[in-house]
Amino acid sequence: MKIVVTGGAGFIGSHVVDAYIAEGHEVIIIDSLWEEGGGRLKNVNPQARFYQLDIRSAEAVELIVRERPDILNHHAAQHSVKISTDKPRLDADVNVMGLLNLLEACVKAGTRKVIFAGSGASYGTVEHLPITEETPQRPESPYGITKMVTEHYLRYYQQAKGLSYTIFRYGNVYGPRQDPTGEAGVIAIFANRILQGLEVRIDWDGEQQKDYVYVGDVAAANVAALTGGDDDVFCIASGRGTSVNELYRQLCEIIGRSVNVVRAPRRPGDIYLSYFDCSKAKRVLGWQPRMKLRDGLQHVVDALKGVTP
Ligand SMILES: NC(=O)c1ccc[n+]([C@@H]2O[C@H](COP(=O)([O-])OP(=O)(O)OC[C@H]3O[C@@H](n4cnc5c(N)ncnc54)[C@H](O)[C@@H]3O)[C@@H](O)[C@H]2O)c1
C-alpha cells in the first residue's frame, strides 16, 4: 500500500514508518520538524520519502492529492499538555485545523482510511478502572479536548464522505527515540538522567501508577489497522499500571547505579492509578502488547547508550 505518515520523524511515528517499510509498504512522511516536538531527521527511515511540511499547509494538501495514498496515518500533533494550557489556540490550530486540512486532502485524493493517534488524555479523570473504549471522555486539558474533538471529526468524515478511520487511544508510550529532555516521558527522562548520574524528581509519593506501552507494540497496532478495525476505536496500552517508584527502581537495576531522588508535591491533574483494558484490540485486531516492561526498559537504556540491538 501507499501510506502517508504525518509525524513520521517523531518518536512514535518513526517506529510506525519502520514497521510499514518492513512490511513492504511505500511510505511518504510529512513532518515539519517542529522545534517543540520530538521530530528528528535522524529518525527518518531512509527508505521513506520525507517532506518537511506543516500539516496545516496548502503544500501538504497538494502532496496528498498528487500522491493519492491508500492510507493516511496521522501522528503529527502538538502533544504537550503544558503548551496546550499556555497556548490553547496553537494547540487547536495544529490538532484540529491541521487535521481538517488533511481530511479534506484525503477526500480529494480518494484515500480509503485514516489511522489516528488519539490519547488517554481525552478521558481525564475516570470513575471506574480499567479504562475501556466505553469509558466516558471528560478531557481536562486543551490537548485532551483537541484529541477528543478529532475523533468526532473522523466519525463525521466517515459518515458524510465515506472516509474510513481507526482511532487508537494510547496509554503512556515509551521506547527508543523518545525525547529524554521533554516534559513527559518519565522513562526516557529517568533513564537519561540515571545514566548521567543526575538527580531525578519524583512527584507525590511515587506510588502513582500509569499504563506504559512499548512503542514497538504501538507500531504493531498501526500495522494491524491497515487491514482491520475499520471505523472503530481501540485502547492501546499494556493493561497494567506501574508506579513511578517501580520504574526508577528497575532502571537503576538495569543501569547499575542509583542517583539522588528529589521529592516534589503532587502536580495538578496527576491521578493516582490509571490502566486500560485492551481486550477489544485483541478480539478485533488480534493485537496484544508483547514487550515485557523489563525488556522494554533495557531497550531504552541501550538506545540512550548508543547500543544497537
Ligand atoms: N508519547 C505518548 O505517550 C503519546 C500518548 C498518546 C498519544 N500520543 C500521540 O502520538 C502522536 C505522536 O507523539 P510522539 O510522542 O511521537 O511525539 P513527537 O513530538 O515525537 O512526534 C510528533 C511529530 O509531529 C510533528 N509535528 C508537530 N507539529 C506539526 C505540524 N504542524 N506539521 C507537521 N508536523 C508536525 C513533530 O515535528 C514531530 O515529529 C501525537 O499525535 C501524540 O499526541 C502520544
Ligand as a Chemical Component Dictionary entry (heavy atoms), coordinates in Angstrom:
data_LIG
# 
_chem_comp.id                   LIG 
_chem_comp.type                 NON-POLYMER 
_chem_comp.pdbx_formal_charge   0 
_chem_comp.three_letter_code    LIG 
# 
loop_
_chem_comp_atom.comp_id 
_chem_comp_atom.atom_id 
_chem_comp_atom.alt_atom_id 
_chem_comp_atom.type_symbol 
_chem_comp_atom.charge 
_chem_comp_atom.model_Cartn_x 
_chem_comp_atom.model_Cartn_y 
_chem_comp_atom.model_Cartn_z 
_chem_comp_atom.pdbx_ordinal 
LIG N1  N1  N 0  4.030  9.731  23.529 1  
LIG C1  C1  C 0  2.902  9.305  24.089 2  
LIG O1  O1  O 0  2.922  8.697  25.174 3  
LIG C2  C2  C 0  1.567  9.551  23.410 4  
LIG C3  C3  C 0  0.414  9.131  24.078 5  
LIG C4  C4  C 0  -0.813 9.331  23.459 6  
LIG C5  C5  C 0  -0.877 9.914  22.191 7  
LIG N2  N2  N 1  0.263  10.333 21.582 8  
LIG C6  C6  C 0  0.141  10.937 20.257 9  
LIG O2  O2  O 0  1.007  10.266 19.343 10 
LIG C7  C7  C 0  1.470  11.197 18.356 11 
LIG C8  C8  C 0  2.972  11.171 18.287 12 
LIG O3  O3  O 0  3.517  11.569 19.537 13 
LIG P1  P1  P 0  5.071  11.447 19.871 14 
LIG O4  O4  O 0  5.174  11.160 21.328 15 
LIG O5  O5  O -1 5.706  10.538 18.893 16 
LIG O6  O6  O 0  5.547  12.947 19.672 17 
LIG P2  P2  P 0  6.697  13.569 18.733 18 
LIG O7  O7  O 0  6.796  15.022 19.074 19 
LIG O8  O8  O 0  7.940  12.762 18.836 20 
LIG O9  O9  O 0  6.095  13.415 17.271 21 
LIG C9  C9  C 0  5.183  14.335 16.741 22 
LIG C10 C10 C 0  5.704  14.785 15.392 23 
LIG O10 O10 O 0  4.772  15.696 14.832 24 
LIG C11 C11 C 0  5.500  16.713 14.158 25 
LIG N3  N3  N 0  4.671  17.915 14.058 26 
LIG C12 C12 C 0  4.235  18.703 15.079 27 
LIG N4  N4  N 0  3.506  19.706 14.584 28 
LIG C13 C13 C 0  3.469  19.558 13.245 29 
LIG C14 C14 C 0  2.865  20.278 12.189 30 
LIG N5  N5  N 0  2.137  21.387 12.418 31 
LIG N6  N6  N 0  3.027  19.827 10.911 32 
LIG C15 C15 C 0  3.774  18.716 10.659 33 
LIG N7  N7  N 0  4.376  18.004 11.622 34 
LIG C16 C16 C 0  4.227  18.415 12.896 35 
LIG C17 C17 C 0  6.732  16.925 15.013 36 
LIG O11 O11 O 0  7.802  17.533 14.285 37 
LIG C18 C18 C 0  7.050  15.504 15.478 38 
LIG O12 O12 O 0  7.981  14.879 14.614 39 
LIG C19 C19 C 0  0.871  12.546 18.728 40 
LIG O13 O13 O 0  -0.307 12.724 17.985 41 
LIG C20 C20 C 0  0.544  12.391 20.203 42 
LIG O14 O14 O 0  -0.493 13.244 20.575 43 
LIG C21 C21 C 0  1.486  10.171 22.161 44 
# 
loop_
_chem_comp_bond.comp_id 
_chem_comp_bond.atom_id_1 
_chem_comp_bond.atom_id_2 
_chem_comp_bond.value_order 
_chem_comp_bond.pdbx_ordinal 
LIG N1  C1  SING 1  
LIG C1  O1  DOUB 2  
LIG C1  C2  SING 3  
LIG C2  C3  SING 4  
LIG C2  C21 DOUB 5  
LIG C3  C4  DOUB 6  
LIG C4  C5  SING 7  
LIG C5  N2  DOUB 8  
LIG N2  C6  SING 9  
LIG N2  C21 SING 10 
LIG C6  O2  SING 11 
LIG C6  C20 SING 12 
LIG O2  C7  SING 13 
LIG C7  C8  SING 14 
LIG C7  C19 SING 15 
LIG C8  O3  SING 16 
LIG O3  P1  SING 17 
LIG P1  O4  DOUB 18 
LIG P1  O5  SING 19 
LIG P1  O6  SING 20 
LIG O6  P2  SING 21 
LIG P2  O7  DOUB 22 
LIG P2  O8  SING 23 
LIG P2  O9  SING 24 
LIG O9  C9  SING 25 
LIG C9  C10 SING 26 
LIG C10 O10 SING 27 
LIG C10 C18 SING 28 
LIG O10 C11 SING 29 
LIG C11 N3  SING 30 
LIG C11 C17 SING 31 
LIG N3  C12 SING 32 
LIG N3  C16 SING 33 
LIG C12 N4  DOUB 34 
LIG N4  C13 SING 35 
LIG C13 C14 SING 36 
LIG C13 C16 DOUB 37 
LIG C14 N5  SING 38 
LIG C14 N6  DOUB 39 
LIG N6  C15 SING 40 
LIG C15 N7  DOUB 41 
LIG N7  C16 SING 42 
LIG C17 O11 SING 43 
LIG C17 C18 SING 44 
LIG C18 O12 SING 45 
LIG C19 O13 SING 46 
LIG C19 C20 SING 47 
LIG C20 O14 SING 48 
# 
